[in-house]
Amino acid sequence: MSEIGQIKKLYCYPVKSMAGEELTSAELGWHGINGDRRFSFARTGNMTAFPFPCLIASKMPDLLRYKAYHTNGNNPSKPTVRVRTPEGEDFEVEHESLCKHVAESFGEEVSLIRMNNGI
């Protein structure tokens, strides 16, 4: 059997469109890497200009400056995800202060969505 390629680095992105974390190993399931993209921020305002509800980096480039990471490995059954803001503040992903921070940066109200299988 011939070699197709080599994996040099693995990354997990706990929150869609935010910077992720480098992994030393990963468990791969039907929905990709366990713990990957289990959370997403969604716009709650007018959807006519852009009907996709998830807030993505093309609509808010500063999302890439937020760093999401797991504090308990990437265990999808009990994800403990934290987010470091561009200013260095650190929040639990489900804390309302993080949602307010993202909303202020985006300029519209947002809400956090938690997925069982990722995006």
N, C-alpha and C positions, 0 to 999 in steps of 0.2 A: 504494500500500500504506500503510495507516495504522500508526502507531506503537503498539505494545502496551505498552511500558514502557522504562525506562532502568535499566541496571545502575550503581549508584553505588559499590558496594564489592564486592570478591571476597574470600572467605576460604577457606582450606584447613585442615583439621583432621587432621594426620598421625596422631594417636592418638585413637581413638574416645572421646568424652565429655570430652576435655581441651580447654582453650582452644586456639585455633588461631592462624594467622598471616594477616595481611592481605596480599593479592597485588596487584601492579600489572597482571598479566595471567595467564591460565591457559589450558592446553590441555585441551580437553574431549574425552573419548573415550566409548566405549560404557559405561564404568563410572563416569562422572562426571568430576570434575576429577582429573587425574593427580596422584598423591601423596596424595590425600584418603583418610583412614581406612584406611591400609595396616597399621596396628598397633592392637591392642586388648589390654587385660588381661582375663584370664578367671579366674573363681573356680575353684578346684580342689577345694573341699570339698563339703559336702552340697548337692545341687541340689533337694531336695524343696520347700523353701519358695519358691524362685524358679528355675524350670528353665532359663531363658536363661543360658548360661554367661558371656557378655561382661559385664564390670563396667561399669555405666552410672551416670550422674550421679544418677539417681533412687534408686539403692542406695548410692551414695557421693558425696554432693554436693561434697566436697572435691576430686574429680577436676577440677572446673571451675577450680580454683585452680592446677593444673599447666599450664604453657604449653609446648606442643609446636611445634617449628619445624624446617624444613629448613635445612641448612647448604650444600647444593649446588643451590639452587632446588628445584623439586618434581619432579625427574627420577625417575620410578618404576622405571627399570631399575637404578638404583643409589641407593636412598634413603639419605641420611645425615640421620637425624632425631635431634635432641637434645630434652631435656625439662628445663625449669627448674621446680623444686619450689616450693611456697608459701614455703619458708624461704630460697629463693635459690640452692640447690645446683643444679648443672647436670650432667646425665648424658647419655651416649649412650643412646638408647632401649633398646638391647639389653644394656646393662650390668646385671649382677646386682644392683648396689647400688640401681638404680632400682626393680627388682622388689621388693626387700626393703623399700624405703621405702613403696611403694604398699601392700604387704601389711601393714606395721605400721599405716599410716593406716586401712586397711580393717578390720583385725582378723582377717583370715583369709589363708591362703595364696593367692597368685595366680600365674599364669604369663602370659608374653607370647606373643601370637599374631601372626604376620606373614602378611598376605594379599597375594597377587599383584594382585588386582583391587579391593581395598578392600571396605568393608562397605556 
